[in-house]
Amino acid sequence: MKKTDILTLNKNYSSFEGKTVLVCGWARTIRDSKNIAFLELNDGSFKGCQVVLEKQKLENYDEIIKQITGTAFEVVGKVVLTPNSKQPFEINAESVVIAGPCEADYPMQKKGHSLEFLRENCAFRPRTNTFNAVFRIRSEASFAIHKFFNEKGFVYVQTPIITASDCEGAGSMFQVTTLDLEKLGKEKLDYKKDYFEKKAYLTVSGQIDEQPITHSFGKTYTFGPTFRAERSFTTRHAAEFWMMEPEMCFAELDDVIENIEAMLKSVISHVMEKCGDELEFLNKFIDNSLISRLKNVVESEFIRLSYTEAIEILEKVKDKFQYPVYWGVDLQSEHERYLCEEVFKKPVFLTDYPKDIKAFYMRQNGDGKTVAAVDLFLPGIGEVVGGSQREERLEKLLKRMEELGLNKEDYRPYINCRRYGTNKHGGYGLGFERLLMYLTGMSNIRDVSLYPRTTGNLYE
């Protein structure tokens, strides 16, 4: 008999009335009442189903009820509608096979574990309702991103994870080497003997390698893991995270901003359509403002504000903040959230930042002080997207690189695409885990990554 997914049963249970089906999954609970027992079975779908076990029908009844949460079962039974019960149907078991018993030290037997305990048991987290919902939303959000850009005519490219260049110029990069550092001790490292015969790192962004490719296709995006080695203990930073980075030729800052808003609304709308049960659960148990916040983003016209205008607003209430506010400062999360939560109560685009606090590749404005940069702040989390119109003028790009002491040889293809058919172009980076925190209401980035990597922790 072919297996029927529990998700299919939950969606179309009325069409299965009276039919015999095979369902497979893991026990969430087993409740015994002498001659009858109730097995809550889940096969990975968010909603499970109840299986009724009758002693007189099942030869292995006594063995079944001795099993514990986590045991894998294969059940053949008849679908019975139960319109007056909480669950609209149940399966009356005709045969039950114990596909995989679960040992007594299974860490997820009890309910109500703390988030910290679950982080120490990452491999089993998705078996809980909370993380089943979170990671199903992660899957749908990822699909929605690909769908949006595919329909907009963008080409999906995979940029290298190992690189020689520091895109952001911050120096917080993980080094990659095959040299035996313990054996070498305090000797000066000879990178000519290393695998790539030069220093190599894990990438902090795919855009440096992407932009030359964009100059072939016109519109591209990359979506993959990136790495930052800054020692941060905040709930918003991880050492390994995913970035989605589109690039567009013949585009100015306004084009970048329009794409960001359209993309975000499209992704949120998709998740709300496909993950209604998961969002309702998270709205009830994690963040009771979740669904209203998501609706607000989809239905709002985003605010556009210059950095200078934002500073003027923030300086009027500077005593509210822990960190100082003045023109030229890099805004903190408390400043970002004040703007979008207290002042405008909707998403805010902030543009035209001081060039000294932004990356070398951002196009310099005519005032000589600012660059054509944009960040998007969302109520409840702060910055989610950062982007800019890119500096296409070769002389200005090279001068800025010289000012920051960057090695031009490490950026040769990037520089060359300014020499061979350059044009006005722009792009942005979406921190995928930051977006997931917003989509799920989870307040810690560790809880939207399957196996989070953070300062001092290599979760398994």
Secondary structure, DSSP 8 states (H G I E B T S, - for coil): --B--HHHHHHHGGGGTT-EEEEEEEEEEEEEETTEEEEEEESSSSS-EEEEEETTT-TTHHHHTT--TT-EEEEEEEEEE-TTSSSSEEEEEEEEEEEE---TT-TTSSS---HHHHHTTGGGGGGSHHHHHHHHHHHHHHHHHHHHHHHTT-EE----SEES--TTS-----EE--S-HHHHTTS---GGGSTTSS-EEE-S-SHHHHHHHHHHHSEEEEEEEEE------STT--SEEEEEEEEEES--HHHHHHHHHHHHHHHHHHHHHH-HHHHHHHHHHT-TTHHHHHHHHHHS--EEEEHHHHHHHHHTTGGG-SS---TT----HHHHHIIIIIISSS-EEEEEEEGGGS-TTB-B-TTSSEEEEEEEEETTTEEEEEEEEB---HHHHHHHHHHTT--GGGGHHHHHHHHSS---EEEEEEEHHHHHHHHH--SSGGGSSSS-EETTEE--
